[in-house]
Amino acid sequence: MMAIGGSLWYDRHYFFWPPNLQGVLNDWRIDIFILLVGIMLLVSTALRPDDTVLIRTLLVICGGIVLGLAFLQLGHIIFTSEFRMGHTVIGDVVLFLLILHVAHDR
């Protein structure tokens, strides 16, 4: 999550569809939120591994973020024929499934 948030924060023009939401989707505050969720997940699993409620909550938030990103990127592929995000969609879906697996086993 930290890498995703940092990458989106670095690339200010990653999302380009739909054009009327381009500014909202590339907002740095969303990127910082994703980055902070990743940091909170790392810190909570390192310092409070027995706090399953906190860790599961953070995992659910991470899963929602990753699934939302997958759908946004899939929209880019479908509506703009930009297939360069295809591998990212696959990676996000795999990451979402891994997050579900970890959250379920927690």
Beta strands, then each sheet from edge to edge (+ up, - down):
end
